[in-house]
Amino acid sequence: MKLKLLPLLGLLASPLALAYDGADCAKDIQSLPGFLLENDTGAPAHWQQKGEKHFKAAMAEALAAAAKVENAEQCQPVIRHYLKAWRHGHLSVGPAWQSEKKEAGDKAKVKADTKAKPAQDPDIPSLELLSDKTLLLTLPSFAPQYRQTVEKLLKDNHDQLAARPNWIVDVRHNGGGSDSTYGALMPWLMGAGWQDVGAEWLVTPDNIQGQLAICDRYAPGDADCKAWVDKVVTAMKKVPNGSYARTQPKAVNYEHVDKVEPKRPAKVAVLVDGQCGSSCEEFLLAVRQSYSVKLLGQRSYGSLDYSNLRAHVLPSGQFEIHYATSRSLRLPAMPVDLAGVIPDIYLPKAESDEAARAQVKQVQGWLEGGDL
């Protein structure tokens, strides 16, 4: 239940207030360096790598832009641009979130945008039988709410999955979410198991509070989420502030599959692109350990080294940033953020839906005995 990249940031966000000007924007921006250096797991390393001069220039540019801001809506891209000076992924800004759990009489004031999703959710996992030998499993998101959908999809189509020796798993445009969302796939793809590199957690009061709030916000009522968070918080409370805590004694562990599927696919092609990030990249690192799996496409986004995002509200109360509270124990030997996960076979970027579909047919022909 690792919640790495949370694509739900806008679902329960409050509307941006009108009473906001350039001074408010500047105050929000000026609060960022101190908070990040104390609480974000990647910020100290970025500061050392890029240097004080880089960050002073970024702050000066941001404050100059803030002086021209007339409302909160205009400030958000200014903050976003400033955060890019630190790193390109796993550091973002959005309107401050409001919980639906308000006192009686205040519920009508909460404008939660829960009806904003389209009637046909484009991130719903899907399965297509391309031939009697090959199928296409499309996974546009690993957001936590799709975990049960993936599990049901695999269960309801078990016989069809077992009958086809060739699988294409399409994770292009998948921005991540939770590792648990793809958990049901692992008995099909991995055989006995795979090597998993753990993470460690930066201990600060803000980070502990962020862990305690995450399940109520993104997975309310999920017992697995609560149990996982309790384990993390217990470990964090055992060590001093400013240090790192681990929930497992070894940096590298072997994850076992409890019940291996007896008729697993012989050949699996995973389609990946530059938008596959976070938990999607964790998926790539795991499945590429299988002899039957090849990664095809472009390198992934590169947002996995500093992970498990939590929210922090900026001084104005109008915005919150989402920053990293853990860092991978792969570091410094094997960073992902610098170049992403490199595919086994390069395919050019599909510039249209038609081109993306053509690549599926191209890979199908390869799996069924033709040339790539």
C-alpha positions in Angstrom: 0.0 0.0 0.0 2.7 2.5 -1.1 0.9 5.7 -2.0 3.5 7.4 -4.2 2.0 9.7 -6.8 -1.5 10.8 -6.0 -3.4 11.9 -9.1 -6.5 12.8 -7.1 -5.2 16.2 -6.0 -8.0 18.2 -7.6 -11.0 16.0 -6.6 -11.6 17.6 -3.2 -10.0 20.9 -3.6 -11.5 24.2 -2.4 -12.1 26.9 -5.0 -9.4 29.6 -5.1 -10.5 32.6 -3.1 -10.8 36.1 -4.7 -9.1 37.9 -1.8 -5.5 37.2 -2.8 -2.9 39.5 -4.3 0.8 39.6 -5.1 1.9 40.0 -1.4 0.0 36.8 -0.5 1.7 35.0 -3.5 5.1 36.2 -2.4 4.6 35.1 1.2 3.6 31.6 0.0 6.7 31.4 -2.2 9.1 32.6 0.5 7.8 30.0 2.9 8.9 27.1 0.5 12.7 26.9 0.9 12.7 26.5 4.7 9.8 24.0 4.7 11.3 21.9 1.9 14.8 21.8 3.3 13.4 20.6 6.7 10.7 18.2 5.5 11.2 17.1 1.8 13.5 14.1 1.4 15.0 15.3 -1.9 15.4 19.0 -1.1 18.8 18.9 0.7 20.4 16.8 -2.1 19.0 19.2 -4.7 20.3 22.2 -2.8 23.8 20.6 -2.8 23.7 19.6 -6.4 22.4 22.9 -7.9 23.9 25.3 -5.4 22.7 28.4 -3.5 23.1 30.6 -6.5 20.6 28.6 -8.5 18.0 28.8 -5.8 18.5 32.5 -5.2 18.0 33.2 -8.9 14.8 31.0 -8.9 13.4 32.9 -5.9 14.2 36.3 -7.4 12.4 35.3 -10.6 9.4 33.9 -8.7 9.0 37.1 -6.6 9.2 39.3 -9.6 6.4 37.3 -11.2 4.4 37.3 -7.9 4.5 41.2 -7.9 2.3 41.1 -11.0 -0.2 38.7 -9.5 -3.8 39.9 -8.9 -5.4 36.8 -7.6 -4.8 33.2 -6.5 -5.4 31.7 -9.9 -2.5 33.7 -11.4 -0.2 32.7 -8.5 -0.5 29.0 -8.9 1.6 28.7 -12.1 4.2 31.0 -10.5 4.5 28.6 -7.5 4.5 25.6 -9.9 7.4 27.1 -11.9 9.4 27.8 -8.8 9.0 24.2 -7.6 10.5 23.0 -10.9 13.7 24.7 -9.8 14.0 22.0 -7.1 13.0 18.9 -9.2 10.8 18.1 -12.1 8.6 15.5 -10.5 7.0 14.5 -7.2 6.7 18.1 -6.1 3.5 20.0 -7.0 1.0 22.6 -5.9 -2.8 22.8 -6.0 -5.7 24.5 -4.3 -5.9 23.6 -0.6 -8.1 20.6 0.0 -11.2 20.7 2.1 -12.5 17.6 3.9 -16.2 16.8 3.6 -16.1 16.0 7.4 -17.3 19.5 8.5 -19.3 20.5 11.5 -23.1 20.4 11.1 -24.4 23.4 9.2 -21.1 23.9 7.3 -21.4 21.1 4.9 -23.2 23.2 2.3 -20.2 25.5 2.1 -17.9 22.7 1.0 -17.6 22.7 -2.8 -16.1 19.4 -3.4 -15.7 18.7 -7.1 -16.8 15.1 -6.8 -19.0 15.2 -9.9 -16.3 16.5 -12.2 -15.2 13.1 -13.6 -16.6 12.4 -17.1 -19.2 9.8 -17.6 -16.7 7.5 -19.3 -13.7 7.5 -17.1 -10.6 7.4 -19.3 -8.5 5.9 -16.6 -10.6 2.7 -16.1 -8.5 -0.4 -16.7 -9.6 -2.5 -19.7 -8.9 -5.8 -21.4 -9.1 -6.5 -25.1 -8.7 -9.8 -26.8 -6.6 -9.1 -29.9 -6.5 -12.7 -31.2 -6.6 -16.3 -29.9 -2.9 -15.8 -28.9 -2.7 -12.2 -27.7 -4.5 -9.8 -25.4 -4.1 -6.2 -24.5 -4.4 -5.1 -20.9 -4.5 -1.3 -20.7 -3.8 0.3 -17.3 -3.9 4.1 -17.6 -3.6 4.7 -13.8 -2.6 3.0 -10.6 -4.7 5.3 -8.5 -6.0 3.5 -5.3 -9.6 3.6 -6.4 -8.8 1.3 -9.4 -7.3 -1.6 -7.3 -10.6 -3.4 -7.0 -11.4 -2.8 -10.7 -8.1 -4.4 -11.7 -8.7 -7.4 -9.3 -12.3 -7.9 -10.8 -11.1 -7.6 -14.3 -8.5 -10.3 -13.8 -10.9 -12.5 -11.9 -13.8 -12.2 -14.3 -11.6 -12.9 -17.4 -9.4 -15.6 -15.8 -10.0 -18.2 -18.4 -9.3 -15.8 -21.3 -6.1 -14.6 -19.6 -4.9 -18.1 -19.1 -5.6 -19.2 -22.7 -3.4 -16.5 -24.3 0.4 -16.9 -24.2 1.1 -13.3 -25.3 0.2 -10.3 -23.3 0.6 -6.6 -24.1 0.4 -4.4 -20.9 0.0 -0.8 -21.8 1.0 1.6 -19.1 1.6 4.7 -21.3 0.3 7.9 -19.7 0.1 6.1 -16.3 1.1 8.7 -13.7 1.2 6.2 -10.8 -0.8 6.0 -7.6 -0.4 3.0 -5.3 1.7 -0.1 -5.7 -1.2 -2.2 -4.4 -3.3 -1.4 -7.5 -1.2 -3.7 -9.7 -0.7 -6.3 -6.9 -3.2 -8.7 -8.5 -1.1 -8.8 -11.7 2.0 -10.1 -10.1 1.0 -13.8 -9.8 0.5 -13.7 -13.6 3.8 -11.9 -14.5 6.4 -12.8 -11.8 6.2 -16.4 -11.0 7.6 -17.0 -7.5 8.5 -13.3 -6.7 10.8 -10.4 -7.3 13.4 -8.2 -5.6 12.1 -5.1 -4.0 14.2 -2.2 -2.8 12.7 -0.4 0.2 12.6 3.2 1.3 13.3 5.2 4.4 11.2 8.0 5.9 12.3 11.4 7.0 11.0 12.1 10.6 9.6 15.5 11.3 6.4 16.6 13.0 4.8 17.7 9.7 5.7 14.4 8.0 4.2 12.3 10.8 1.0 14.4 10.6 1.0 13.9 6.8 1.2 10.1 7.2 -1.7 10.1 9.7 -4.0 12.1 7.4 -3.3 10.2 4.1 -5.8 7.3 4.4 -8.8 9.5 5.4 -8.1 11.7 2.4 -7.4 9.2 -0.3 -8.6 5.8 0.9 -11.3 6.4 3.6 -12.2 3.2 5.4 -9.4 1.1 3.8 -8.1 -1.1 6.6 -5.0 -2.1 4.6 -4.1 1.6 4.2 -4.5 2.3 7.9 -2.4 -0.8 8.8 0.4 0.3 6.5 0.4 3.9 7.8 0.4 2.7 11.4 3.5 0.7 10.7 5.2 3.7 9.1 4.3 6.1 11.9 5.3 3.6 14.6 8.8 3.4 13.0 9.0 7.2 12.7 8.2 7.8 16.3 11.1 5.5 17.4 13.8 7.8 16.0 14.7 11.4 16.6 13.4 14.3 14.5 15.6 14.9 11.4 16.7 11.3 11.1 15.4 8.5 8.9 13.2 5.6 9.9 12.8 2.2 8.2 9.9 -0.2 8.4 12.1 -3.2 7.3 15.5 -4.2 8.5 16.9 -5.0 5.0 17.4 -2.5 2.2 16.5 -5.2 -0.3 13.8 -7.7 0.2 12.3 -10.6 -1.8 8.6 -10.2 -2.4 6.9 -13.6 -2.7 3.8 -14.4 -4.7 1.4 -16.4 -2.4 -0.5 -18.1 -5.2 1.2 -18.3 -8.6 -1.0 -18.6 -11.6 -0.3 -22.0 -13.2 -0.9 -20.8 -16.8 1.1 -17.5 -17.0 1.8 -15.8 -20.3 5.0 -16.9 -22.1 5.7 -13.5 -23.5 4.8 -10.1 -22.1 5.4 -6.8 -23.8 5.0 -3.7 -21.5 4.4 -0.5 -23.5 5.9 2.5 -21.6 6.3 6.2 -22.3 7.6 9.4 -20.7 4.4 9.9 -18.7 4.8 6.6 -16.7 5.9 7.9 -13.3 6.0 7.0 -9.6 4.2 3.7 -8.9 4.2 3.0 -12.6 8.0 3.1 -12.5 7.9 0.8 -9.5 5.9 -1.6 -11.6 8.5 -1.4 -14.4 11.4 -2.1 -11.9 9.5 -5.2 -10.6 8.2 -6.8 -13.8 11.4 -6.4 -15.8 12.9 -9.0 -13.4 10.8 -11.6 -15.1 12.4 -13.5 -18.0 9.1 -13.4 -19.9 8.8 -9.5 -19.8 10.2 -6.9 -22.1 9.7 -3.1 -21.8 9.1 -1.3 -25.1 8.8 2.4 -25.8 10.5 5.4 -24.3 12.2 6.0 -21.0 9.8 6.7 -18.1 9.2 10.1 -16.5 11.7 9.8 -13.6 9.9 10.5 -10.3 10.5 7.7 -7.9 13.7 8.4 -5.9 11.8 10.8 -3.5 8.3 9.6 -3.0 5.2 9.1 -0.9 3.8 12.5 -1.3 2.1 14.3 1.5 0.3 17.7 1.7 1.4 21.0 3.3 -0.8 24.1 3.3 0.9 27.3 2.5 0.6 30.5 4.7 -2.3 32.0 2.6 -4.4 28.9 3.2 -5.3 28.9 -0.5 -2.7 26.4 -1.7 -1.0 23.2 -0.6 2.1 21.6 -1.9 2.6 17.9 -2.3 6.2 16.9 -1.3 8.2 13.8 -0.7 8.5 12.1 2.7 10.5 9.1 1.7 13.6 8.3 -0.3 14.6 5.1 -2.0 17.3 2.9 -0.6 18.5 2.5 -4.2 20.2 5.8 -3.8 22.9 6.9 -4.6 23.8 3.8 -6.5 20.8 3.5 -8.8 18.8 6.7 -9.3 15.7 6.7 -11.4 14.9 10.4 -11.4 17.9 11.3 -13.6 16.9 9.3 -16.7 13.8 7.3 -15.8 13.5 3.5 -16.4 15.1 2.7 -19.7 13.1 0.3 -21.9 14.6 -2.9 -23.3 13.5 -1.9 -26.8 13.0 1.6 -28.1 9.8 2.6 -29.9 9.3 6.2 -31.1 6.8 8.3 -29.2 3.2 7.9 -30.5 2.0 11.3 -31.5 -1.6 10.4 -31.9 -4.2 7.8 -30.8 -3.9 6.2 -34.2 -0.1 5.9 -33.8 -0.5 4.5 -30.3 -2.9 1.9 -31.7 -0.6 1.1 -34.5 2.2 0.3 -32.0 -0.1 -2.1 -30.3 -0.6 -3.9 -33.6 3.1 -3.8 -34.3 4.0 -5.4 -31.0 1.2 -8.0 -31.4 2.8 -9.1 -34.7 6.2 -9.3 -33.0 4.8 -11.5 -30.2 3.1 -13.8 -32.6 6.3 -14.5 -34.5 6.9 -11.6 -36.9 9.4 -8.8 -36.9 9.1 -5.7 -34.7 
